[in-house]
Amino acid sequence: MRVCMRWCGRGGLSIRSGLLLLLIPPFLLALQLLVVGPRLPRAARVGVEEQDGVVSFSVISIEPERSSRQKGALSRRPDLAEEKEEEEETGLEVDDGKRMEGARVYEDENEMNSLQVGPRPLELQPWAADKPSFSAELNRIVTYITTPQVNCSRVLSPGLTQTSQLPAASTVWMLCAEEWLLPAADTPCVAYSFSMDRGDADFLKTVSGLECEVHSFDPSTSNASGGHLGNSLASNRGNGGVASQHKMWLEWRAQRKRKQKTRGNLISVSQTLADIMAALGHHTVHFLYVDLFSAEWRVFQNWIESGTLHSVHHLVATVHLQWAGFEVGGTDEEVLRYWFSVLQGLQASGLKLVHSSAGEGHSVLKQTAPNAYSSYTLSWVNMRH
């Protein structure tokens, strides 16, 4: 103590001066709060609270505040969710006065437009019942292929070139002749037909009467180009309504080693629809007729997975149910489930069923089915065009 007193007395700091130095920082802080604090907005003084004249402190968060617009948006989210759920239950009202059947329809069409365009794998559908059932799977297919999805005010019937309002009761197939679904007057019309039993005679007559560029494919015909498409195409170019015959058939398997195809140059008698179109120089087939004698299921799958259906506007096809079809295996229930998955794939690609006509017999996968027929001729229209 004596040493300290002596040091302080020799020019060092006194005890009084040291105490004053210690009191200066609290004094300045209090002065800042008293002078500057009242001039700040209330939000800037969030960390200071006054209770009964006593200044107290609380922890101040450094997280940036959200703007009033952000806060409002956050507070309205539950309401928006409720409105969305209400719309899904009651349906959507569109500007033209038409009422959609529900938000699910809106989602399905959005999904179709955004996801189904172009190549896509075939999606296997769930079982029709809780467990595999032949009757349940068959009933689902028959209900689907006998229920038209589009009502057309004008149609083209087999062998006719003039549209009518109602088709004949015995019409095997028909083309939806709504103006916006037919080729424009200044657009070249293209039609393909694949048939071996001359069952396409009425189809060829109708599309020829429409002045389409018509190509008929039959591997058994002798009056054909022998697989070289270029010659017959040259004879038909600029001569609408004249059918060119081709000794060729549809393939659903992609070749492992495929040379680059040039227009009008195909040698194999079996090619995919995409390769045939490329060789003929066609980007669109407005009218397509196919009767493939049980090869249709694998061909349909190829069209779905390759995205070829995007280039087809109208499709008339006969589906055969007597047996599973080429390269289709599994139990009867698995085959029926596969067929239904293919039909769903056609719809997902844009095709809507316009007309259905039952064939003869009641044999399905070699079983007698009184409520079903052995074949059906189905007419579709692509609603994406």
C-alpha positions as CSV (number, residue, x, y, z in Angstrom):
1,M,0.0,0.0,0.0
2,R,2.8,2.4,0.9
3,V,4.5,1.6,-2.4
4,C,1.3,2.4,-4.3
5,M,0.7,5.6,-2.4
6,R,4.2,6.7,-3.1
7,W,3.9,5.9,-6.8
8,C,0.7,7.7,-7.1
9,G,2.2,10.6,-5.3
10,R,5.1,10.7,-7.6
11,G,3.1,11.6,-10.7
12,G,1.0,8.5,-11.2
13,L,-2.8,8.4,-11.2
14,S,-4.6,9.0,-8.0
15,I,-7.3,6.7,-6.7
16,R,-9.9,9.4,-7.4
17,S,-8.8,9.8,-11.0
18,G,-9.0,6.0,-11.5
19,L,-12.5,5.8,-10.2
20,L,-13.5,8.6,-12.6
21,L,-12.1,6.8,-15.5
22,L,-14.1,3.7,-14.6
23,L,-17.3,5.7,-14.5
24,I,-16.9,7.4,-17.9
25,P,-18.1,4.5,-20.2
26,P,-21.4,3.8,-18.3
27,F,-22.0,7.5,-18.2
28,L,-21.5,7.9,-22.0
29,L,-23.8,4.9,-22.7
30,A,-26.6,6.3,-20.5
31,L,-26.2,9.7,-22.2
32,Q,-26.4,8.1,-25.6
33,L,-29.6,6.3,-24.7
34,L,-31.2,9.5,-23.2
35,V,-30.2,11.8,-26.0
36,V,-30.2,9.7,-29.2
37,G,-32.8,7.0,-28.3
38,P,-36.0,9.2,-28.5
39,R,-35.0,10.4,-32.0
40,L,-35.0,6.8,-33.4
41,P,-38.1,5.1,-34.8
42,R,-39.8,2.6,-32.5
43,A,-38.6,-0.3,-34.7
44,A,-35.0,0.7,-34.2
45,R,-35.3,0.6,-30.4
46,V,-36.6,-2.9,-30.3
47,G,-33.8,-3.9,-27.9
48,V,-34.7,-1.3,-25.3
49,E,-37.6,-1.5,-22.9
50,E,-38.7,0.9,-20.2
51,Q,-40.6,-0.4,-17.2
52,D,-41.5,2.0,-14.4
53,G,-38.8,4.4,-15.5
54,V,-36.0,1.8,-15.3
55,V,-34.1,1.1,-18.5
56,S,-33.6,-2.6,-19.2
57,F,-32.1,-4.5,-22.1
58,S,-33.2,-7.5,-24.2
59,V,-31.5,-9.5,-26.9
60,I,-31.7,-8.0,-30.3
61,S,-32.1,-10.3,-33.3
62,I,-29.9,-9.4,-36.3
63,E,-32.2,-11.3,-38.7
64,P,-33.4,-8.9,-41.5
65,E,-37.1,-8.1,-41.2
66,R,-39.4,-9.1,-44.0
67,S,-41.2,-6.4,-45.9
68,S,-44.9,-5.8,-45.3
69,R,-45.6,-7.4,-48.7
70,Q,-43.7,-10.6,-47.8
71,K,-45.5,-10.8,-44.5
72,G,-48.8,-10.4,-46.2
73,A,-47.9,-13.1,-48.7
74,L,-46.9,-15.5,-46.0
75,S,-50.1,-14.8,-44.0
76,R,-52.2,-15.5,-47.1
77,R,-50.8,-18.9,-47.9
78,P,-53.2,-20.9,-45.8
79,D,-56.1,-19.1,-47.5
80,L,-54.7,-19.8,-50.9
81,A,-54.3,-23.5,-50.1
82,E,-58.0,-23.5,-48.9
83,E,-59.1,-21.8,-52.1
84,K,-57.1,-24.3,-54.2
85,E,-58.7,-27.2,-52.4
86,E,-62.1,-25.7,-52.9
87,E,-61.4,-25.3,-56.6
88,E,-60.5,-28.9,-56.8
89,E,-63.8,-29.9,-55.2
90,T,-66.1,-27.6,-57.2
91,G,-64.3,-27.4,-60.5
92,L,-62.8,-24.5,-62.5
93,E,-64.7,-21.9,-64.4
94,V,-63.0,-20.8,-67.6
95,D,-63.4,-17.6,-69.6
96,D,-65.5,-19.0,-72.4
97,G,-68.1,-20.1,-69.9
98,K,-67.3,-23.8,-70.1
99,R,-66.8,-25.6,-66.8
100,M,-64.1,-28.1,-66.3
101,E,-64.9,-31.3,-64.5
102,G,-62.4,-30.5,-61.8
103,A,-58.8,-29.6,-61.1
104,R,-57.8,-33.2,-61.8
105,V,-58.8,-32.8,-65.4
106,Y,-56.8,-29.6,-65.6
107,E,-53.8,-31.4,-64.1
108,D,-54.2,-34.3,-66.5
109,E,-54.3,-32.1,-69.6
110,N,-51.3,-30.1,-68.3
111,E,-49.4,-33.3,-67.7
112,M,-50.3,-34.5,-71.2
113,N,-49.2,-31.3,-72.9
114,S,-46.0,-30.9,-70.9
115,L,-44.8,-34.5,-70.4
116,Q,-46.3,-36.7,-73.0
117,V,-45.0,-34.9,-76.1
118,G,-42.1,-36.9,-77.5
119,P,-40.6,-40.2,-76.4
120,R,-41.7,-41.7,-73.1
121,P,-41.7,-45.2,-71.5
122,L,-44.9,-47.2,-71.3
123,E,-46.4,-46.9,-67.8
124,L,-47.9,-50.2,-66.5
125,Q,-51.2,-49.4,-65.0
126,P,-52.4,-50.8,-61.5
127,W,-54.6,-53.8,-61.3
128,A,-58.3,-53.2,-61.9
129,A,-59.0,-55.0,-58.6
130,D,-57.2,-55.7,-55.3
131,K,-55.7,-58.8,-56.9
132,P,-55.3,-60.1,-60.4
133,S,-58.8,-60.9,-61.8
134,F,-59.6,-61.9,-65.4
135,S,-63.1,-60.6,-65.3
136,A,-62.1,-57.3,-63.6
137,E,-59.4,-56.7,-66.1
138,L,-61.5,-57.6,-69.1
139,N,-64.5,-55.5,-67.9
140,R,-62.1,-52.5,-67.5
141,I,-60.9,-52.9,-71.1
142,V,-64.3,-53.4,-72.7
143,T,-65.7,-50.4,-70.8
144,Y,-62.9,-48.3,-72.0
145,I,-62.9,-49.2,-75.7
146,T,-66.7,-49.0,-76.0
147,T,-67.0,-45.5,-74.4
148,P,-66.3,-42.6,-76.9
149,Q,-64.5,-39.7,-75.4
150,V,-65.3,-37.1,-78.1
151,N,-68.6,-36.2,-79.7
152,C,-68.1,-34.9,-83.2
153,S,-70.8,-32.7,-84.9
154,R,-69.5,-33.6,-88.4
155,V,-68.0,-37.0,-89.4
156,L,-66.6,-38.8,-92.4
157,S,-68.0,-42.3,-92.9
158,P,-66.4,-45.2,-94.8
159,G,-66.3,-44.7,-98.5
160,L,-67.7,-41.2,-98.4
161,T,-66.0,-37.9,-99.0
162,Q,-68.9,-35.6,-97.8
163,T,-69.3,-35.0,-94.1
164,S,-72.5,-35.8,-92.3
165,Q,-73.9,-35.1,-88.8
166,L,-74.7,-38.7,-87.8
167,P,-72.9,-41.9,-89.0
168,A,-74.9,-44.9,-90.0
169,A,-75.7,-47.4,-87.2
170,S,-73.5,-50.0,-88.9
171,T,-70.5,-47.8,-89.4
172,V,-67.3,-49.7,-88.8
173,W,-65.2,-46.6,-88.4
174,M,-65.5,-42.8,-88.9
175,L,-63.2,-39.8,-89.0
176,C,-64.0,-36.7,-86.9
177,A,-64.5,-34.0,-89.4
178,E,-64.5,-30.9,-87.2
179,E,-63.0,-28.1,-89.3
180,W,-60.1,-27.5,-86.9
181,L,-59.2,-31.2,-86.9
182,L,-58.9,-31.5,-90.7
183,P,-55.9,-30.4,-92.8
184,A,-56.1,-26.8,-93.9
185,A,-56.9,-26.2,-97.6
186,D,-53.3,-25.1,-98.3
187,T,-51.8,-28.1,-96.4
188,P,-50.8,-31.3,-98.3
189,C,-52.9,-34.1,-96.9
190,V,-51.1,-37.4,-96.2
191,A,-52.7,-40.8,-95.6
192,Y,-51.2,-44.2,-94.8
193,S,-52.9,-47.6,-94.7
194,F,-51.6,-50.9,-93.4
195,S,-53.8,-53.9,-94.3
196,M,-53.5,-57.4,-95.8
197,D,-57.1,-58.4,-96.3
198,R,-58.2,-55.4,-98.4
199,G,-60.3,-54.2,-95.5
200,D,-59.0,-50.7,-96.1
201,A,-60.8,-50.3,-99.5
202,D,-63.4,-47.8,-98.0
203,F,-60.6,-45.9,-96.2
204,L,-58.6,-45.5,-99.4
205,K,-61.7,-44.3,-101.2
206,T,-62.4,-41.7,-98.6
207,V,-58.9,-40.3,-98.3
208,S,-58.4,-40.4,-102.0
209,G,-61.6,-38.3,-102.4
210,L,-60.0,-35.8,-100.0
211,E,-57.1,-35.4,-102.5
212,C,-54.7,-36.8,-100.0
213,E,-51.3,-38.3,-100.9
214,V,-52.1,-41.9,-100.2
215,H,-49.7,-44.8,-99.4
216,S,-51.0,-48.3,-99.1
217,F,-48.7,-50.9,-97.4
218,D,-49.2,-54.7,-97.8
219,P,-46.4,-57.2,-97.7
220,S,-48.5,-59.7,-99.7
221,T,-49.3,-57.6,-102.7
222,S,-47.6,-58.1,-106.0
223,N,-48.5,-54.7,-107.4
224,A,-46.0,-52.8,-105.3
225,S,-42.6,-51.1,-105.3
226,G,-40.9,-54.1,-103.8
227,G,-39.8,-52.2,-100.7
228,H,-38.2,-49.2,-102.5
229,L,-40.3,-46.3,-101.6
230,G,-38.7,-43.7,-103.7
231,N,-40.1,-44.9,-107.0
232,S,-43.7,-45.0,-105.9
233,L,-43.4,-41.7,-104.1
234,A,-42.1,-40.1,-107.3
235,S,-45.1,-41.3,-109.2
236,N,-47.5,-40.0,-106.6
237,R,-45.9,-36.7,-105.9
238,G,-48.2,-33.9,-107.1
239,N,-51.0,-36.4,-108.0
240,G,-53.2,-36.3,-104.9
241,G,-55.8,-39.0,-104.6
242,V,-53.7,-41.7,-106.3
243,A,-52.7,-44.5,-103.9
244,S,-49.1,-45.8,-104.1
245,Q,-48.7,-49.5,-103.3
246,H,-45.8,-50.6,-101.1
247,K,-44.8,-54.2,-100.4
248,M,-43.9,-53.4,-96.8
249,W,-45.1,-53.9,-93.2
250,L,-44.8,-52.2,-89.9
251,E,-42.0,-53.1,-87.5
252,W,-42.0,-52.4,-83.7
253,R,-38.4,-53.4,-83.0
254,A,-35.6,-50.9,-83.5
255,Q,-32.7,-52.3,-85.4
256,R,-29.5,-52.6,-83.4
257,K,-27.3,-51.4,-86.3
258,R,-29.2,-48.9,-88.5
259,K,-27.6,-47.0,-91.3
260,Q,-28.6,-43.4,-91.8
261,K,-31.8,-43.4,-93.9
262,T,-32.1,-41.1,-96.8
263,R,-35.3,-40.0,-98.3
264,G,-36.9,-42.6,-100.6
265,N,-34.4,-45.3,-99.7
266,L,-35.7,-48.2,-97.7
267,I,-34.7,-51.8,-98.6
268,S,-36.2,-53.9,-95.7
269,V,-39.8,-55.0,-96.1
270,S,-40.4,-54.2,-92.5
271,Q,-39.8,-50.8,-91.0
272,T,-41.0,-48.6,-88.2
273,L,-43.6,-45.9,-88.9
274,A,-41.0,-43.2,-88.1
275,D,-38.5,-44.7,-90.7
276,I,-41.2,-44.9,-93.3
277,M,-42.3,-41.3,-92.8
278,A,-38.6,-40.2,-92.9
279,A,-38.0,-42.1,-96.2
280,L,-41.1,-40.6,-97.8
281,G,-40.3,-37.1,-96.5
282,H,-43.4,-36.8,-94.4
283,H,-43.5,-35.0,-91.0
284,T,-47.2,-35.6,-90.5
285,V,-49.7,-38.4,-91.3
286,H,-53.2,-36.9,-91.2
287,F,-55.1,-40.2,-91.6
288,L,-53.7,-43.6,-90.6
289,Y,-55.4,-47.0,-90.9
290,V,-54.0,-50.1,-89.4
291,D,-55.2,-53.7,-89.2
292,L,-52.1,-55.7,-88.0
293,F,-53.6,-59.0,-86.9
294,S,-52.5,-58.9,-83.3
295,A,-49.2,-57.1,-83.9
296,E,-50.9,-53.8,-83.0
297,W,-50.1,-54.0,-79.3
298,R,-46.3,-53.9,-79.8
299,V,-46.6,-51.4,-82.6
300,F,-48.7,-49.1,-80.4
301,Q,-46.1,-49.4,-77.7
302,N,-43.4,-48.5,-80.1
303,W,-45.4,-45.4,-81.2
304,I,-45.9,-44.4,-77.6
305,E,-42.3,-44.8,-76.5
306,S,-40.8,-43.2,-79.7
307,G,-43.2,-40.2,-79.7
308,T,-44.4,-41.0,-83.2
309,L,-48.0,-40.5,-82.3
310,H,-47.4,-36.8,-82.1
311,S,-47.2,-36.8,-85.9
312,V,-50.5,-38.7,-86.4
313,H,-53.8,-36.8,-86.5
314,H,-56.5,-39.5,-87.1
315,L,-56.1,-43.2,-86.3
316,V,-58.3,-46.1,-87.3
317,A,-57.1,-49.4,-85.8
318,T,-58.5,-52.9,-85.3
319,V,-57.5,-54.5,-82.0
320,H,-57.6,-58.3,-81.7
321,L,-58.3,-60.0,-78.4
322,Q,-58.3,-63.7,-79.4
323,W,-54.7,-64.1,-78.3
324,A,-52.0,-62.1,-76.6
325,G,-50.3,-60.9,-79.8
326,F,-46.7,-61.0,-81.1
327,E,-44.1,-60.9,-78.4
328,V,-46.7,-60.5,-75.6
329,G,-46.4,-63.0,-72.8
330,G,-47.6,-63.6,-69.2
331,T,-50.7,-64.8,-67.6
332,D,-54.1,-63.9,-69.0
333,E,-54.5,-61.3,-66.3
334,E,-51.1,-59.8,-67.0
335,V,-51.9,-59.6,-70.8
336,L,-55.1,-57.8,-70.2
337,R,-53.4,-55.4,-67.8
338,Y,-50.7,-54.8,-70.5
339,W,-53.4,-54.1,-73.1
340,F,-55.1,-51.6,-70.9
341,S,-51.7,-49.9,-70.2
342,V,-51.2,-49.5,-74.0
343,L,-54.6,-48.0,-74.4
344,Q,-53.8,-45.5,-71.6
345,G,-50.5,-44.7,-73.3
346,L,-52.4,-43.8,-76.5
347,Q,-54.6,-41.5,-74.5
348,A,-51.7,-39.9,-72.7
349,S,-50.1,-39.3,-76.1
350,G,-53.2,-37.2,-77.1
351,L,-55.5,-39.7,-78.8
352,K,-59.2,-39.5,-77.8
353,L,-61.7,-42.3,-78.8
354,V,-64.3,-41.1,-81.3
355,H,-66.0,-44.4,-82.3
356,S,-66.0,-48.1,-81.5
357,S,-67.3,-51.0,-83.5
358,A,-67.4,-54.6,-82.4
359,G,-66.3,-57.4,-84.6
360,E,-67.4,-61.1,-84.6
361,G,-66.9,-63.8,-82.1
362,H,-66.7,-63.8,-78.3
363,S,-63.2,-65.3,-77.7
364,V,-60.8,-63.4,-75.5
365,L,-57.4,-65.1,-74.9
366,K,-58.9,-68.4,-76.0
367,Q,-61.7,-68.0,-73.4
368,T,-65.3,-67.5,-74.1
369,A,-66.4,-64.1,-73.0
370,P,-70.2,-63.4,-73.6
371,N,-69.9,-59.7,-72.8
372,A,-66.9,-59.0,-75.1
373,Y,-66.0,-59.5,-78.7
374,S,-62.9,-61.0,-80.3
375,S,-62.0,-57.7,-82.0
376,Y,-62.9,-54.0,-82.1
377,T,-62.3,-51.3,-84.7
378,L,-61.5,-48.1,-82.9
379,S,-61.4,-44.6,-84.3
380,W,-59.2,-42.0,-82.5
381,V,-58.5,-38.3,-83.1
382,N,-55.4,-36.5,-81.8
383,M,-56.7,-33.5,-79.7
384,R,-53.3,-31.9,-79.6
385,H,-53.6,-30.6,-83.1
